[in-house]
Amino acid sequence: MSSIPYVHGYSPRESTRLSDQAQTLAEVLHDDEVYPPGARVLEAGCGTGAQTVLLARNNPAAEILSVDRAADSLATARRAIAEAALANVRFEQADLLRLPYPAGRFDAVFVCFVLEHMADPPAALAELKRVLRPGGSITVIEGDHGSAYFHPDSALARRAVQCLVDLQKEVGGDALIGRRLYPVLRAAGFAEVTVSPRVVYADASRPELVEGFTRNTFTAMVTGVGPEVLRRGLMSPPEWRQAIADLQRTAGPDGVFNYTFFKARGTKAA
């Protein structure tokens, strides 16, 4: 997809985190993603297949082609689809910026948690628009780490989140891209662009979200960049330990965590 490093790494722990995230957010992000029977859908940047399983399960009569540039990620995605006993997905290795498909090949394009890791989102969207048929649709889902707030509040925890944002920016990505999806898609020439915020709110009355999102998605994601934060001296070891403890504290009996994803849709003009 792009030459920039994936700031979260490719460890088994990260693969598990992505799967936990997808399952936890399935209803929030995916339940309204439905394509007609026979629709040719391109999932661009499928990674380890965490989103692919949900997309394929919700659209059993669609023809889904999922692509990624990383062979190891594709192997994991193939296993995930096989374990889910889904037969409507094909996988191919491809670079999102240079797709080996003719213009107008697909009825729909689906992109989830990909643009934030790209140095040149407009170039990616231009290529996706090229392979989309006139009148076809694009769906883009992204988070926005600047939308996270929590109780009990913690200056150190907020600083740790900012370290993740800064590290991603340094390698060419944008952890705040969710708030920009409307102008980004409009600038890419897509029509009928609409964006809907998808809020995840977790407190002790919603234990599945506390476990699946507060602990296993967001806090795990921030924790994962700890070695790089410490290596660069962005925070001291005691500060980092306290920051992570404070994030974990928001998953306690009186803790609250709130985060916003953004889901954008647009069409290619006929």
Secondary structure, DSSP 8 states (H G I E B T S, - for coil): --SS--TT---HHHHHHHHHHHHHTHHHHTTT----TT-EEEEE--TTSHHHHHHHHH-TTSEEEEEES-HHHHHHHHHHHHHTT--SEEEEE-BTTB--S-TT-EEEEEEES-GGG-S-HHHHHHHHHHHEEEEEEEEEEEE-GGG-EEES--HHHHHHHHHHHHHHHHTT--TTGGGGHHHHHHHTT-EEEEEEEEEEEEETT-HHHIIIIIIIIIIHHHHHTHHHHHHHTSS-HHHHHHHHHHHHHTTSTT-EEEEEEEEEEEE---
